[in-house]
Amino acid sequence: MVKNSVRFFLLGIVFLMIFMFFLPKANLFYFVQRELKESNLLIDFDTINENGYTLSMTNTTVYLKDIDVLKADIASLDTYLFYNTVVLEEVKLSSLAKEFLPLKINEIKVVYTLSNPTKLFFNGDGEIGKVQGNVDLLDKKVFLILFPSSLMKKRYLKTLRYFHKNKNGELYYEYKY
C-alpha cells in the first residue's frame, strides 16, 4: 500500500516536471501580454527564447500608458508551477525618474509562489542601493525596504524623505494603489 502511494507520488512529480518543461512558455507570455495591455502595460522585446524551464527575452522595454518606464538588457522567466521567478538584468529606468532616483539597477528579481498566491516578492540592487519588498495583490499594497547607497544618501534626499524608519532603523515605504 505504502509502496504504491510512493510510486504514485513520484510519477505525479515526474509528470508535473515534464509538463512544465514542455509547456509553451512563449504562448503563455503572449497571453499575459494581452491581458496586461488592458491595464495600459506593454512589454516589448527584440528576441524571445525558450529553453527548458526558462523563457528569456533580450532588450526588453516596459511601457505604462505609452511611456517607457524601464529597459532591461535581459529578462528571464522561470516557471516551476509552484515557484516562479522573473529576473531583469541591467535595468535602466526612464529618464523621467532621474530627479527622484538613480537610473541604473543591476538586477531585479520577482518571485511568485503558490504557497502565498496573493503576494509578489521582489528584491534588487543597483545605484539606489538594495531594495526588497512585496506587492499584496489582494489589498493592492506595495511595501518595500530600502538599504540606500551612498549615492542615494547624497543626491536623492528628497526621495528618502518619503521613507519611514522601522524599529530596526531600516527605511521602508508603503503605497496603496
N, C-alpha and C positions, 0 to 999 in steps of 0.2 A: 504494500500500500504506500509506504513512505518512498520506496524506490520509484514507483510510478509518478508520485507527486513531484519528486525532484526532477525526474526526466521531463515531465510536462512543463515545469517551470523553466528549465534550461532551454527547451525547444521554443518556448514563448519568447525568451530573451533573444535567442538567435534569430527568430522570425522578425522581431522588432528591429534588431540591428541591421538585418538585410533590408527590411522595408525602408529604414531611414537612409541607408546607403544609396538605394536606387530611387528614392523619392525625387521627382523632378523639381529641384530647388529653384531653378530659374523660373519655371512656371509659377511656383508658389510666390516668388518675389514679384513677378509681374502682377499677380492677383493683389498682393499687398500694396503695390504701387498704385493700382487703380483705386483701391479703397482710400488710400491716403490723399489722392488727388481731390476727392470730395471735401477734404479738410484744407484745401489750398496748399498742400505739402507735396512737392515733387522731388523725386530723386532721379538724377541724370548721371550717366556714366559713359565712358568710352568703350570698355570691353567688360564682358562678364564670362566667368569660367566656373564650371562645376568640377569638383574633384573630391570624390568620396563623400564625406560628411560636410564639406565646406563649399560655400559659394563665394567667389572673390570678384570684386569689381575694381577697376582702375579709374583714376581721375574722376572721382565721384563728386558731384555738386548737389547740395540740398537747397531747394528754393522754398521759401514760405511767402505766399502771396506774390509771386514773381520777383522776389528779392532774393539774391543768392546769400544764404545765411552762412554756409561753410563749404569748404572744398577739402577733400581728403585724397591723398595720393592712392591709398589702398583702403578698401573696405572689405571686410570678410564676415560672413555669416556662417556660424557653425550650428547645425541642427542635430540635437540628440534626443528629441521628443520631450524628455523631462527637464532638460537643461540646455538652453540655447544662448548663444553669445553673438554679439555684433562688436567688431573691433574696427575702429577707424584709426589709421596711422597717418602721421604727417599732415595734421589738420591745420588749415588756415581759416580763421573767422573772417567774415565780411569786414571790409574797411569801415563800414558804418559803426562798428564796435570799438574802433581804435581809441576813442576818447574815454571808454569805460574799462576796457580790458586789453591785455596783451593779445596779439592776434595769433600767435603760434602755439599749437598744442601738439605734443609728441604723440600721444595716444589717448583714445577714449575707449573704454570697454563697457558695454551694456549687457546685463545678464537678466534673463527671464527664466524662472523655474516654475514647474507645475506645483511644487510644494508651497509656493507663495504666489498664486496666479494673479493677484491684484496689484503687484508691485514690479517695477523695473528697477534694478540696482545698477549703479554706474560708478566708475572711478576713472580718473585721468590725471595726466601730468603734462606740464609744459611751462611756458614762461609765466603763467599765472601762479604756478606752484602745484600742489597736489590737491585734488578735489575728490570727494566721494559722497555718495548720497543715494536717494531713491525717489522714484515717482510713484505716488499712490494713484493708480488708475481709477479706483472707486471713489475716493474722496477728492480727486483732482488736485492733489498737492504735490509740490516739489520740495524736497528737503535736501540740503547739501551742506557739507562741512568743508571748509577751505583751510588749507595749510599754505598761506601765501608765500610766494618767493620774495626775495629782497627787491626785485624789480617792481612787484606788485605793491610792496610796502612803501616804496619811494615815489612811484609815479602815478599810482591809482588810489590815492587816499579817499577820494570822493566815493568811489565804489565800495571801499571797505567800510564806510560809514553805514551802509545798508545792512551789514552783518551784525549779529549779536554774539556775545560770548556766553558759552555754557559753563557749567560748574568746573569742567576740566580746563577752561581757558581757550577752548577751540572756537574758531569763528564759524557760525552757522547762519544759514539763510533759509527761510520758508516762504513759499509762494503758492497761492491758491489760484488756479486758472479756471 
